Amino acid sequence: MSPARPFFWWFARLALAAVFLGACAAKIRDPEAFALAVYRYRLLPGGFVNTIAILLPWIELTSGLAVLSSRPRLRAAGALLITGMLAVFTIAISLNLLRGIEASCGCFTTRADAAVSDTWNLLRNGGLLWLSSAVFLESFSSARRRATGTP
């Protein structure tokens, strides 16, 4: 294995963790403002908005920490959660762009005057989706190798 390969995987995991740990901070501090950002997407029935606004930041926190774990199974689980969240976020942003709804993604800030979601958000999410999928596959392979005793 190339000496650069472990560094790449560590950097990839660190990047994903930084994004998701950074994203959850404002949402945990101000769940009401995040609930408003979720509501403005007009995708969920009202009863689900508060539940999502309360639970999602903690899932982001947990998955962000999990991808930093030295345990491959835990890393794989965190990366899989991140991949799933990114897929849902990307679909939500796409639907709003198609419907002409101008809403902030609520990604890194809960401020009402934050920039609205645009094509840049889709490109960023596409890159993060690729990265989280790659981290999942590498971590899953590593867990399988460890379980079977294969180098």
C-alpha positions in Angstrom: 0.0 0.0 0.0 1.2 3.5 -0.9 2.3 5.6 2.1 -0.1 8.3 0.9 -3.1 6.1 1.0 -3.6 6.0 4.8 -3.1 9.8 4.8 -5.8 10.2 2.2 -8.3 8.2 4.2 -7.5 10.1 7.4 -7.8 13.4 5.6 -11.1 12.3 4.0 -12.5 11.3 7.4 -11.3 14.5 9.0 -12.9 16.6 6.2 -16.3 14.8 6.6 -16.1 15.1 10.4 -15.3 18.8 10.1 -18.2 19.5 7.8 -20.8 17.6 9.9 -19.5 18.7 13.3 -19.4 22.3 12.0 -22.9 22.0 10.6 -24.5 20.6 13.8 -23.2 23.4 16.1 -25.6 26.2 15.3 -28.5 23.8 15.0 -27.9 22.4 18.5 -27.5 25.9 19.9 -30.7 27.2 18.4 -33.2 24.4 17.5 -36.0 26.8 17.0 -34.2 28.7 14.3 -33.3 25.4 12.6 -36.9 24.3 12.8 -37.8 27.4 10.9 -35.2 26.6 8.2 -36.6 23.1 7.9 -40.2 24.5 7.7 -39.2 26.9 4.9 -38.3 23.9 2.7 -42.0 23.1 2.6 -41.3 19.4 2.3 -42.4 17.9 5.6 -45.8 17.9 7.4 -45.7 20.3 10.3 -45.6 17.6 12.9 -42.3 16.3 11.6 -40.5 19.7 11.5 -39.7 19.9 15.2 -38.7 16.3 15.4 -36.3 16.7 12.5 -35.0 20.0 13.9 -34.2 18.4 17.3 -32.9 15.0 16.1 -30.9 15.8 13.0 -28.1 17.9 14.6 -27.4 15.1 17.1 -27.3 12.5 14.3 -24.9 14.9 12.5 -22.8 15.1 15.6 -22.8 11.3 16.2 -21.9 10.5 12.6 -19.2 13.2 12.4 -17.5 11.7 15.5 -18.0 8.1 14.2 -16.0 8.7 11.0 -13.1 9.6 13.2 -13.2 6.4 15.1 -10.3 3.9 14.9 -12.9 1.1 14.7 -13.8 0.4 11.0 -17.3 -0.7 11.7 -18.1 2.5 13.6 -16.4 4.5 10.8 -18.5 2.7 8.2 -21.7 3.3 10.1 -20.9 7.0 10.5 -20.0 7.3 6.8 -23.2 5.5 5.8 -25.3 7.9 7.9 -23.5 10.8 6.4 -24.1 9.5 2.8 -27.8 9.0 3.6 -28.2 12.5 5.0 -26.3 14.0 2.1 -28.6 12.2 -0.4 -31.7 13.5 1.4 -30.3 17.0 1.7 -29.4 17.0 -2.0 -32.9 15.8 -3.0 -34.5 18.5 -0.8 -32.3 21.3 -2.3 -33.0 20.0 -5.8 -36.8 20.0 -5.2 -36.7 23.5 -3.9 -34.7 24.7 -6.8 -37.1 23.0 -9.2 -40.1 24.5 -7.4 -38.6 28.0 -7.3 -38.6 28.1 -3.5 -35.9 30.3 -2.1 -34.9 28.9 1.3 -31.5 28.8 3.0 -30.2 25.3 3.3 -29.7 25.7 7.0 -26.4 23.8 6.7 -24.0 25.9 8.7 -26.1 28.7 10.1 -29.7 29.1 11.3 -29.8 32.8 10.5 -32.9 33.8 8.6 -30.9 36.1 6.3 -28.5 33.3 5.2 -27.9 32.8 1.5 -30.5 30.7 -0.3 -29.7 27.2 -1.6 -28.3 27.2 -5.1 -26.4 25.1 -7.6 -23.2 25.5 -5.5 -24.9 23.6 -2.7 -25.7 20.7 -5.1 -22.1 20.6 -6.3 -20.7 20.7 -2.8 -23.1 17.9 -1.8 -22.1 15.9 -4.8 -18.4 16.1 -3.8 -19.3 15.2 -0.2 -21.5 12.3 -1.3 -18.6 10.9 -3.3 -16.2 11.3 -0.4 -18.6 9.8 2.2 -19.3 6.9 -0.1 -15.6 6.3 -0.6 -15.0 6.4 3.2 -17.9 4.0 3.8 -16.5 1.5 1.2 -13.0 1.7 2.6 -14.2 1.4 6.2 -16.5 -1.5 5.3 -13.7 -3.3 3.5 -11.3 -2.7 6.4 -13.9 -4.0 8.9 -14.4 -7.1 6.7 -10.7 -7.7 6.4 -10.3 -7.3 10.2 -13.1 -9.8 10.8 -11.7 -12.4 8.5 -8.1 -11.8 9.5 -7.1 -10.8 5.9 -4.4 -8.2 5.6 
